[in-house]
Amino acid sequence: MIFLFVEMPFCTYILYSMSIDKFYVGHTEDINVRLQQHNSGISKYTAKATDWIVVFTQNFDTRVEARNREMSIKKMKSRKYIESLITTNQ
């Protein structure tokens, strides 16, 4: 039996920082590298904290799809919506 695993190269992600009690929504090609960048202060918004953790990811085949999903989450402007995504994803 042969198993094929298709890796989807792009993802939309949500980070959470307990120290500032905030969420951050973004998209990337490499979530591990991006998380490291957020925790090292490279991103202006996330530089306020160094304890960011990934609480949600959704994979896509293209960057356009990942960015569109990021924008749709941000357009909701709702912490409750983000929390529901995280709860549903677990």
Buried (B, 14 or more C-beta within 10 A) or exposed (E): EEEEEEEEBBBBBBBBBEEEEBBBBBBBEEBEEBBEBBBEEEBEEBEBBEEBEBBBBBBBEEEEBBBBBBEEBEEEEEEEEBBEBBEEEE
